[in-house]
């Protein structure tokens, strides 16, 4: 029996569990216990909900502020791992242990704060110096895309022979409708929490062109907007000239989001920075056509199942959106391609490939 301990800090609150890190950890902890040769322990804060079949290992943290919580976790994690005494430790988020006498598997999602010049990433860039040092010491690094792996080699100095690329899966709730949905008011869908580089200004620019064409489509925006970010988004909308065509839905639970995907003419994904890109695979699983920019990991993930637009070209993006509105055959073809490609993204397969990495170190 191989004792694997996984850092479960990303599950500390319900909101985090539904986001990228939390969804990844939750999905692994659901699938890994099905493997008879693995015993799964999870480092968690008291009160954290866990799937059945895993053993909680309580940890303590004292800093609640985001600027201090991450460095505290980085510095204390090695002590927690030593106390847990696993055969293999897995750090699934961006906080690897600084030092460990146990074999360490670390996941690299992206290094976007190091590549972006946004002032808001200033603190993150400083943290990444410490993270990079710790990641170079890991025995294996699981990268969620080939693009993330290449960035890790180039910018963090990771060894190529220690890297394994393993794609994420898609939650089963995202699936095509058994019958074509009846949509009275046609719409495009945009899914992303607001942040610099996530494509909010670009998608509003696309919608301005769509509105000027005379087509009736609106845009539904699904993604958390904090009180501090909402004024900036509202200003962008006011300046875009298409405020009456855009509905800001805020955070949308998966059940409602799945229905939104199924009813949308297409997912407009104007993000400029993605280590993987969860909305595109959710759209694929729903049979929803995808239009996205040709940047970072997106061409690797979307492949030929979507329409790739030269990065930043909102005019070409809008023209493709209009083609999809007007061409039933193109929409049907894109939907079929999406449903074919989504087979690459399966959480059980993802967990099985993680288990192979654990066994290679424990052996």
FENKAZI-V560750 format. One record per helix or strand of 3 or more residues. SS is the DSSP state (H for helix, E for strand). FROM is the first residue (numbers start at 0). LEN is the number of residues. Records with the same first field share a line. If there is no record, write none. Layout:
SS: FROM-LEN, FROM-LEN
//
This chain:
E: 1-6, 37-8, 54-5, 87-4, 102-6, 139-4, 162-3, 186-5, 217-5, 245-5, 266-3, 289-5, 306-4
H: 8-3, 13-4, 19-15, 65-19, 111-4, 118-18, 145-11, 159-3, 199-13, 226-14, 242-3, 253-10, 277-9, 297-8, 313-13, 327-17, 346-16
//
